[in-house]
Amino acid sequence: MVPPQGHDHAHSHHAHSHGPAAPHPAQAVAWSILRMTVLSRLMAAIAVSAVLWAFVWLVARF
């Protein structure tokens, strides 16, 4: 089915609760690195670094 000419179909299926010029309302974040303690961030950074170095070491062996 073809929509009639001049029919704007862009937002007809969206139920927005804010005006078209306003930004979307903030969503609750389940996890954020900013909410972690400094020690937790440091431990996460060390863990990620160890995994990346292990990957580099593994790839360099072959």
N, C-alpha and C positions, 0 to 999 in steps of 0.2 A: 504494500500500500504506500502510495506517495503522498506526503503531506501537502496541503494546499500552499500555493505560492505566498511568500511573505510571512509564513508562520515560523516564529522563532521557537525552536524545539530544544534549545540548549539546556535550560534549567527546569523544564516542566516536570521532571520526575524527582527532583530533589526537594526535600522539605527542610529548608534552612530556617533557623530561628533568629538569624541576624540579617541586617541589611546587606545589600550587595557590595557596598563600599567598605563595610566593617570586616576586620579579620576574623578568622574562625576563633571560637572561644578556646581557651587553654584546656588541654586534656590531662587527666591524671596520669602520671608516669609510674609504671610499676617498678622500674629500676633506673637509677641514674648514677653515673660515676661521681657526680658532684655531691651526692649524699653519702658517699663512702668516707670512712675516716682516712687520714693521711697514711697510716700504717697499712690499711687495707688496699689503698691505691698503690703503695709501694710494692706490696706483695703481689698484686695483680700484674704490675709492670714487670717485675722480676719473672713471674711465671710466663707471661707472654714472650718476654725476651728469651727465656730458656727454650721455649717451644720453637721459636724462630731460628735460634742458633742450632738446635738439634736438626731442624729441617735443612739448614745450610750445610751442616756437617754431613748429613746423610746424602744429600745431592752431590756434594763434592767428592764423596767416596766412589761414586759410579761414573 
